[in-house]
Amino acid sequence: MSDLQQASADPGYSVRPLEAPGASGYLPQNERRRRLPFAREYVREPLPEVPMREVLCYECGRSCQIPKAALSAVCPHCFAHLNAVNITVRPGTHHLQVRTLGDVKIPASVELSQLHVVCHNLAVAGCVKGSLRAMGTLTMQGHAEMEGQLSASKLVVLGGAHAKVSPGISVDEAELSGCLTGRLHAKREVRIHTHGKLIGHCKAASLQLAHGAAHEGTWESATS
């Protein structure tokens, strides 16, 4: 018979809490020995580790850890409520503000003005005007057109794209496999792959052109 069964068979056992006889509140020694098997039997299993991801708060700009499956979070630095869902912008809206730690997609059927977006990754295939900031990668495809205050950590123009930015865009680095028209300001390097093309002024730390790539415009060193 196990210790748990022996304790249950004890006629003096009661599920009701025992009032400690002393003012100290400690249980008597015999009662502590009798309850010890129950403490051993019901050991709580450790909780599984929650997968986390590192994000940048779009309010204070500092990095923090949130669960990967979270739809919202609170910044531990500025205590701002942060949205973390992925959003696809639908056509038919003229005034729209999107702020999220997730990804935003703007399909080719969308033509929006006065659009304000702050997100992680941004994929644009339509025509938008406003303020757009991607803390991760901004991907342009098809005949994407963007006008306004534009910035991203990395700009990627996919192959076959004829993208346009007006008046220009500020990024950390850029990779062009398609055609981009507009001013490009990169803190680090700009890489133009085969069949890629940049039409406009380029200011970057370095400009790399693969065989078959082209740049029509002026180039200025970002360190000058």
Backbone hydrogen bonds in HBPLUS format (Angstrom, degrees):
<---DONOR---> <-ACCEPTOR-->    atom                        ^
c    i                          cat <-CA-CA->   ^        H-A-AA   ^      H-
h    n   atom  resd res      DA  || num        DHA   H-A  angle D-A-AA Bond
n    s   type  num  typ     dist DA aas  dist angle  dist       angle   num
A0006-GLN N   A0002-SER O   2.93 MM   4  6.21 156.9  1.98 150.4 157.3     1
A0007-ALA N   A0003-ASP O   2.97 MM   4  6.12 155.3  2.03 142.5 148.9     2
A0008-SER N   A0004-LEU O   3.01 MM   4  6.22 147.6  2.11 140.0 149.1     3
A0009-ALA N   A0005-GLN O   2.90 MM   4  6.10 144.9  2.02 144.0 153.1     4
A0010-ASP N   A0007-ALA O   3.35 MM   3  5.25 149.8  2.45  94.5 103.1     5
A0013-TYR N   A0010-ASP O   2.97 MM   3  5.39 166.0  1.99 118.8 122.1     6
A0032-ARG N   A0028-PRO O   3.05 MM   4  6.35 151.9  2.13 152.6 161.0     7
A0033-ARG N   A0029-GLN O   3.09 MM   4  6.36 153.8  2.16 147.5 154.1     8
A0034-ARG N   A0030-ASN O   3.07 MM   4  6.27 146.2  2.19 137.7 146.6     9
A0035-ARG N   A0031-GLU O   3.10 MM   4  6.28 145.5  2.22 143.9 151.7    10
A0039-ALA N   A0035-ARG O   3.34 MM   4  6.72 152.2  2.43 150.0 157.7    11
A0039-ALA N   A0036-LEU O   3.12 MM   3  5.21 120.8  2.48 100.5 115.0    12
A0040-ARG N   A0036-LEU O   3.11 MM   4  6.43 149.5  2.21 151.9 160.6    13
A0041-GLU N   A0037-PRO O   2.94 MM   4  6.09 144.8  2.06 141.9 151.6    14
A0042-TYR N   A0038-PHE O   3.17 MM   4  6.25 159.4  2.22 149.0 151.9    15
A0068-LYS N   A0051-PRO O   2.99 MM  17  5.90 163.5  2.01 139.8 141.2    16
A0053-ARG N   A0066-ILE O   2.86 MM  13  5.65 152.6  1.94 159.5 167.1    17
A0066-ILE N   A0053-ARG O   3.03 MM  13  5.65 162.5  2.06 157.6 161.2    18
A0055-VAL N   A0064-CYS O   2.91 MM   9  5.59 164.8  1.93 164.2 169.2    19
A0064-CYS N   A0055-VAL O   2.90 MM   9  5.59 148.2  2.00 153.7 161.8    20
A0057-CYS N   A0062-ARG O   2.93 MM   5  5.53 177.3  1.93 148.7 148.4    21
A0061-GLY N   A0057-CYS O   2.80 MM   4  4.87 135.9  1.99 129.3 141.5    22
A0070-ALA N   A0067-PRO O   3.17 MM   3  5.27 164.4  2.19 108.5 112.8    23
A0084-ALA N   A0071-LEU O   2.96 MM  13  4.78 149.9  2.05 136.1 126.4    24
A0073-ALA N   A0082-LEU O   2.88 MM   9  5.10 148.8  1.98 144.3 151.7    25
A0082-LEU N   A0073-ALA O   2.72 MM   9  5.10 178.4  1.72 157.3 156.7    26
A0075-CYS N   A0080-ALA O   2.98 MM   5  5.33 164.4  2.00 151.1 153.8    27
A0079-PHE N   A0075-CYS O   2.82 MM   4  4.64 132.3  2.05 128.9 138.8    28
A0101-LEU N   A0083-ASN O   2.66 MM  18  6.02 149.1  1.75 137.6 147.3    29
A0087-ILE N   A0103-ASP O   2.86 MM  16  6.35 157.5  1.91 160.0 167.2    30
A0105-LYS N   A0087-ILE O   2.91 MM  18  6.41 150.3  2.00 151.6 160.9    31
A0089-VAL N   A0105-LYS O   2.90 MM  16  6.20 157.1  1.95 165.5 173.0    32
A0116-HIS N   A0096-LEU O   2.99 MM  20  6.35 162.4  2.02 156.1 161.9    33
A0098-VAL N   A0116-HIS O   2.75 MM  18  6.17 164.1  1.78 165.3 170.9    34
A0118-VAL N   A0098-VAL O   2.86 MM  20  6.23 148.2  1.96 150.6 161.2    35
A0100-THR N   A0118-VAL O   2.96 MM  18  6.35 161.2  2.00 158.5 164.2    36
A0120-HIS N   A0102-GLY O   2.87 MM  18  5.44 166.9  1.89 167.2 162.9    37
A0104-VAL N   A0121-ASN O   2.91 MM  17  6.37 159.1  1.95 162.7 168.8    38
A0123-ALA N   A0104-VAL O   2.97 MM  19  6.42 160.0  2.01 157.6 164.2    39
A0106-ILE N   A0123-ALA O   2.79 MM  17  6.10 162.2  1.82 168.1 174.3    40
A0125-ALA N   A0106-ILE O   2.86 MM  19  5.97 148.4  1.96 163.6 172.8    41
A0110-VAL N   A0107-PRO O   3.26 MM   3  5.73 166.6  2.28 115.0 117.9    42
A0127-CYS N   A0110-VAL O   2.95 MM  17  6.27 163.6  1.97 159.3 160.6    43
A0112-LEU N   A0127-CYS O   2.94 MM  15  6.49 145.9  2.06 153.1 161.3    44
A0129-LYS N   A0112-LEU O   2.90 MM  17  6.27 130.4  2.15 136.2 151.1    45
A0115-LEU N   A0129-LYS O   2.85 MM  14  6.01 176.9  1.85 153.2 152.9    46
A0131-SER N   A0115-LEU O   2.85 MM  16  6.26 137.7  2.03 147.5 161.2    47
A0117-VAL N   A0131-SER O   2.83 MM  14  6.31 158.3  1.88 157.6 165.0    48
A0133-ARG N   A0117-VAL O   2.88 MM  16  6.13 154.9  1.95 147.8 156.1    49
A0119-CYS N   A0133-ARG O   3.17 MM  14  6.65 156.3  2.22 160.9 167.9    50
A0135-MET N   A0119-CYS O   2.90 MM  16  6.24 173.6  1.90 156.7 156.6    51
A0136-GLY N   A0120-HIS O   2.62 MM  16  4.86 137.6  1.80 150.5 139.4    52
A0122-LEU N   A0137-THR O   2.92 MM  15  6.31 160.6  1.95 151.1 157.2    53
A0139-THR N   A0122-LEU O   2.77 MM  17  6.21 160.5  1.81 160.4 167.1    54
A0124-VAL N   A0139-THR O   2.82 MM  15  6.18 167.4  1.83 171.9 175.6    55
A0141-GLN N   A0124-VAL O   3.11 MM  17  6.50 152.3  2.19 162.7 167.2    56
A0145-GLU N   A0126-GLY O   3.01 MM  19  6.42 159.1  2.05 144.3 148.2    57
A0128-VAL N   A0145-GLU O   2.96 MM  17  6.39 158.9  2.00 158.7 161.3    58
A0147-GLU N   A0128-VAL O   3.06 MM  19  6.48 143.9  2.20 145.3 155.8    59
A0130-GLY N   A0147-GLU O   2.87 MM  17  6.40 153.8  1.94 157.0 165.9    60
A0149-GLN N   A0130-GLY O   3.05 MM  19  6.47 131.7  2.29 141.1 154.1    61
A0132-LEU N   A0149-GLN O   2.97 MM  17  6.35 156.4  2.03 156.9 164.0    62
A0151-SER N   A0132-LEU O   3.13 MM  19  6.57 146.7  2.24 156.8 164.0    63
A0134-ALA N   A0151-SER O   3.06 MM  17  6.47 157.2  2.11 140.6 145.4    64
A0153-SER N   A0134-ALA O   3.17 MM  19  6.61 129.2  2.44 147.8 162.0    65
A0154-LYS N   A0136-GLY O   3.13 MM  18  6.41 137.6  2.32 154.4 155.7    66
A0138-LEU N   A0154-LYS O   2.76 MM  16  6.10 168.8  1.78 170.1 172.9    67
A0156-VAL N   A0138-LEU O   2.86 MM  18  6.13 161.1  1.90 163.5 162.9    68
A0140-MET N   A0156-VAL O   2.89 MM  16  6.34 159.1  1.93 161.3 167.9    69
A0158-LEU N   A0140-MET O   3.08 MM  18  6.36 161.0  2.12 172.0 177.6    70
A0162-HIS N   A0142-GLY O   2.74 MM  20  6.02 163.8  1.77 158.4 162.0    71
A0164-LYS N   A0144-ALA O   2.97 MM  20  6.43 140.9  2.13 145.8 157.8    72
A0146-MET N   A0164-LYS O   2.90 MM  18  6.29 158.1  1.95 156.4 163.5    73
A0166-SER N   A0146-MET O   2.87 MM  20  6.32 146.1  1.99 150.7 161.2    74
A0148-GLY N   A0166-SER O   2.89 MM  18  6.45 150.7  1.97 153.9 163.4    75
A0170-SER N   A0150-LEU O   3.24 MM  20  6.47 165.8  2.27 136.6 139.0    76
A0152-ALA N   A0170-SER O   3.09 MM  18  6.65 143.8  2.23 151.0 158.6    77
A0172-ASP N   A0153-SER O   3.10 MM  19  5.02 142.7  2.25 109.3 120.3    78
A0155-LEU N   A0173-GLU O   3.01 MM  18  6.46 156.4  2.07 146.5 153.8    79
A0175-GLU N   A0155-LEU O   2.84 MM  20  6.24 154.0  1.90 158.3 166.8    80
A0157-VAL N   A0175-GLU O   3.00 MM  18  6.46 160.0  2.05 159.1 165.0    81
A0177-SER N   A0157-VAL O   2.85 MM  20  5.72 163.8  1.87 155.4 160.8    82
A0161-ALA N   A0158-LEU O   3.21 MM   3  5.74 154.6  2.28 135.2 136.0    83
A0179-CYS N   A0161-ALA O   2.87 MM  18  5.89 167.3  1.89 154.5 150.4    84
A0163-ALA N   A0179-CYS O   2.88 MM  16  6.14 145.4  2.00 172.3 161.0    85
A0181-THR N   A0163-ALA O   3.00 MM  18  6.34 148.1  2.10 136.5 145.9    86
A0165-VAL N   A0181-THR O   2.90 MM  16  6.28 163.5  1.93 167.8 172.1    87
A0183-ARG N   A0167-PRO O   3.44 MM  16  6.43 164.9  2.47 135.8 137.1    88
A0169-ILE N   A0183-ARG O   3.00 MM  14  6.41 144.2  2.13 145.8 153.9    89
A0185-HIS N   A0169-ILE O   2.99 MM  16  6.22 165.6  2.02 169.2 169.8    90
A0171-VAL N   A0185-HIS O   2.86 MM  14  6.25 163.3  1.88 164.3 169.5    91
A0187-LYS N   A0171-VAL O   3.06 MM  16  6.60 147.8  2.17 139.2 147.2    92
A0188-ARG N   A0172-ASP O   2.73 MM  16  5.60 150.3  1.81 153.3 159.9    93
A0174-ALA N   A0189-GLU O   3.25 MM  15  6.77 153.5  2.33 149.5 154.9    94
A0191-ARG N   A0174-ALA O   2.94 MM  17  6.21 168.9  1.95 149.8 152.3    95
A0176-LEU N   A0191-ARG O   2.85 MM  15  6.29 162.4  1.88 161.2 166.9    96
A0193-HIS N   A0176-LEU O   2.85 MM  17  6.03 156.1  1.91 155.6 163.7    97
A0197-LYS N   A0178-GLY O   3.00 MM  19  6.17 160.4  2.04 136.4 133.3    98
A0180-LEU N   A0197-LYS O   2.90 MM  17  6.29 153.3  1.97 151.6 159.3    99
A0199-ILE N   A0180-LEU O   2.85 MM  19  6.20 166.6  1.87 163.2 166.4   100
A0182-GLY N   A0199-ILE O   2.92 MM  17  6.28 163.7  1.94 161.4 165.0   101
A0184-LEU N   A0201-HIS O   2.97 MM  17  6.38 163.1  2.00 161.0 166.4   102
A0203-LYS N   A0184-LEU O   2.86 MM  19  6.27 165.2  1.89 163.1 167.9   103
A0186-ALA N   A0203-LYS O   2.75 MM  17  6.16 161.1  1.78 161.7 168.4   104
A0205-ALA N   A0188-ARG O   2.84 MM  17  4.87 143.0  1.98 145.3 147.8   105
A0190-VAL N   A0206-SER O   2.91 MM  16  6.26 147.7  2.01 146.5 156.4   106
A0208-GLN N   A0190-VAL O   2.83 MM  18  6.15 171.6  1.84 169.5 172.3   107
A0192-ILE N   A0208-GLN O   2.84 MM  16  6.16 168.7  1.85 169.9 173.6   108
A0210-ALA N   A0192-ILE O   2.95 MM  18  6.20 166.4  1.97 178.5 176.9   109
A0196-GLY N   A0193-HIS O   2.82 MM   3  5.18 151.7  1.90 134.3 136.8   110
A0214-ALA N   A0196-GLY O   3.15 MM  18  6.55 144.3  2.28 141.6 152.2   111
A0198-LEU N   A0214-ALA O   3.09 MM  16  6.50 148.0  2.19 137.9 147.1   112
A0216-GLU N   A0198-LEU O   2.81 MM  18  6.18 159.5  1.85 162.8 169.7   113
A0200-GLY N   A0216-GLU O   2.85 MM  16  6.18 151.2  1.93 148.1 157.8   114
A0202-CYS N   A0218-THR O   2.87 MM  16  6.23 156.2  1.93 151.3 159.2   115
A0220-GLU N   A0202-CYS O   2.79 MM  18  6.23 149.4  1.88 155.0 162.3   116
A0204-ALA N   A0220-GLU O   3.04 MM  16  6.56 141.8  2.19 163.6 173.3   117
A0222-ALA N   A0204-ALA O   2.88 MM  18  4.60 147.5  1.98 106.2 108.6   118
A0213-ALA N   A0210-ALA O   3.02 MM   3  5.37 159.5  2.06 132.8 132.2   119
A0224-SER N   A0221-SER O   3.24 MM   3  5.48 159.0  2.28 105.0 111.3   120
